[in-house]
Amino acid sequence: MVIDGIDPVSVGAGFRIIPTPGHTRGHCVLLAGDRFLFTGDHLWWEPEARRLGASRGVCWYSWTEQTASMGRLLDKRFEWVLPGHGDRGRMPAEQMRIELAALVERMRA
């Protein structure tokens, strides 16, 4: 399957691939059941700070695009962040959205 653009693509009951360019040009995340967000390398949980994290230091394509991609995730519902590297995090979906919004603001600063 080739995914072109930034629109989510359904790939079975309850699964969506969401293009999130930034970390790399073709980065995507997988949202499973509006509960689990498999994020690859662009988003993770920082346990010491108890917040979501991202880093310019591992952004290989465009920080501006990555920030915009994170912003587009704000309208998605999920409770778990399951990264390719780093710690996973879980919280109620409403709180996860608040944490993601705070991260997007830090990324814009």
Secondary structure, 3 states (H helix, E strand, C coil): CCCCCCCCEECCCCEEEEECCCCCCCCEEEEECCCEEEEECCCEEECCCCEEECCHHHCCCCHHHHHHHHHHHHHCCCCEEEECCCECEECCHHHHHHHHHHHHHHHHC
